Amino acid sequence: MSKLEDILKEPEFRENGFVSKHIKNSNADPLRAVQSAVDRMRELHDIEDSEFGLLCEKILERLRTN
């Protein structure tokens, strides 16, 4: 399973989670909410600095399409 799939299973990204609510409520910067949540998970999911930005963008894209 990919890091993206693993991260999307975290509570922050599930229905009614922090990031999910942020996107649904059309808050000012949903990418910042994704970055904040993913940043807290860096060690848990072994996220390298070089992949952080693209991973956050892909997560946001996936959340917007679901």
C-alpha positions as CSV (number, residue, x, y, z in Angstrom):
1,M,0.0,0.0,0.0
2,S,1.3,3.5,-0.8
3,K,2.0,6.3,1.7
4,L,-0.9,8.2,0.2
5,E,-3.4,5.4,0.9
6,D,-2.0,4.9,4.4
7,I,-2.3,8.5,5.3
8,L,-5.8,8.8,3.9
9,K,-6.8,6.2,6.5
10,E,-5.8,8.4,9.4
11,P,-8.6,10.0,11.4
12,E,-7.8,13.6,10.2
13,F,-8.7,12.6,6.7
14,R,-11.7,10.5,7.3
15,E,-15.3,11.7,7.1
16,N,-15.8,14.5,9.7
17,G,-12.0,14.6,10.4
18,F,-10.0,17.8,10.7
19,V,-8.9,18.0,7.1
20,S,-12.2,16.7,5.7
21,K,-14.2,19.3,7.5
22,H,-11.7,22.0,6.4
23,I,-12.3,21.1,2.8
24,K,-16.1,20.7,3.0
25,N,-16.4,24.1,4.8
26,S,-14.3,25.8,2.0
27,N,-12.0,27.3,4.5
28,A,-9.3,29.6,3.1
29,D,-6.4,27.2,2.5
30,P,-7.2,23.5,2.5
31,L,-3.7,22.7,1.3
32,R,-2.4,24.2,4.6
33,A,-4.7,21.9,6.6
34,V,-3.4,18.9,4.7
35,Q,0.2,20.0,5.2
36,S,-0.3,20.5,8.9
37,A,-1.8,17.1,9.3
38,V,0.8,15.3,7.2
39,D,3.6,17.2,9.0
40,R,2.5,15.6,12.3
41,M,2.6,12.2,10.6
42,R,6.1,12.5,9.1
43,E,7.8,10.0,11.4
44,L,4.8,7.6,11.6
45,H,4.7,7.3,7.8
46,D,8.4,7.8,7.1
47,I,7.8,10.9,4.9
48,E,11.0,12.5,3.5
49,D,11.3,16.2,3.0
50,S,11.7,15.7,-0.8
51,E,8.3,14.0,-1.1
52,F,6.3,16.1,1.4
53,G,5.0,18.8,-1.0
54,L,3.9,16.5,-3.8
55,L,2.4,14.1,-1.4
56,C,0.3,16.8,0.2
57,E,-0.9,18.0,-3.2
58,K,-1.9,14.5,-4.2
59,I,-3.8,14.0,-0.9
60,L,-5.7,17.2,-1.4
61,E,-6.5,16.3,-5.0
62,R,-7.8,12.9,-3.9
63,L,-9.9,14.4,-1.1
64,R,-11.5,16.9,-3.5
65,T,-12.4,14.1,-6.0
66,N,-14.1,11.9,-3.4
